[in-house]
Amino acid sequence: MPPAPLHVRSWVQAASLEELSATVIRMESRLSTSADPLVQHLLRVYVRLARRFEVELGESPRDIALAKASALMLIQGPTHAADGI
């Protein structure tokens, strides 16, 4: 069987912990510069959640990074909606 097309493989191949961590750092940095009061409020909530993720998921750095990335994606929602994305 021939290999799956690249766009399909990218969904199947898991991101490395390093890639996930870099994504989280990039998202935190970008969102922290937002002037939107809602985003700033949600980031304060995120900081508390991030600590909880680290305590409850502490045995799995990958799970911590995935949880943080997921929460940050929710915070991005209002900014993307405002941009028409």
C-alpha positions in Angstrom: 0.0 0.0 0.0 1.4 3.4 -0.9 2.1 5.9 1.9 -0.7 8.3 2.9 -0.5 11.8 1.4 1.5 14.3 3.5 -1.6 16.2 4.7 -3.1 12.9 6.0 0.2 11.8 7.6 0.4 15.1 9.5 -2.8 14.3 11.3 -1.6 10.9 12.2 1.9 11.7 13.4 1.9 13.1 16.9 3.6 16.3 17.6 6.7 15.9 19.8 6.7 17.3 23.3 9.2 19.9 22.1 6.8 21.0 19.4 3.9 21.2 21.8 5.9 23.1 24.3 7.0 25.6 21.7 3.5 26.0 20.5 2.2 26.7 24.1 5.0 29.3 24.7 4.2 31.0 21.4 0.4 31.1 22.1 1.0 32.4 25.7 3.3 35.1 24.4 1.0 36.2 21.6 -2.1 36.2 23.7 -0.4 38.1 26.5 0.0 41.1 24.2 -3.7 41.3 23.5 -5.4 44.5 24.6 -8.8 42.7 24.7 -10.0 42.7 28.3 -11.8 39.4 27.7 -8.6 37.8 26.6 -6.7 39.2 29.6 -9.4 37.9 31.9 -9.3 34.5 30.3 -5.5 34.4 30.6 -5.7 35.0 34.3 -8.1 32.0 34.5 -5.7 30.1 32.3 -2.8 30.7 34.7 -4.7 29.1 37.5 -5.8 26.2 35.2 -2.2 25.7 34.0 -1.1 25.2 37.6 -3.8 22.7 38.1 -2.8 20.9 34.9 0.7 20.6 36.2 -0.4 19.2 39.6 -3.0 16.8 38.2 -1.2 15.7 35.1 2.3 16.0 36.5 3.4 12.5 35.5 2.9 13.3 31.8 4.5 16.5 30.4 2.9 15.7 27.0 -0.6 15.7 28.6 0.2 19.0 30.4 1.2 20.6 27.1 -1.9 19.3 25.3 -4.1 20.6 28.1 -2.5 24.0 28.1 -2.7 24.2 24.3 -6.4 23.3 24.4 -7.2 26.0 26.9 -5.2 28.5 24.9 -7.1 27.6 21.8 -10.3 28.4 23.6 -8.9 31.8 24.6 -8.0 32.5 21.0 -11.6 31.9 20.0 -12.8 35.5 20.6 -9.8 37.0 18.9 -10.2 34.8 15.8 -14.0 35.5 15.7 -13.2 39.2 15.8 -10.8 38.7 12.9 -13.4 36.7 10.9 -11.5 33.4 11.3 
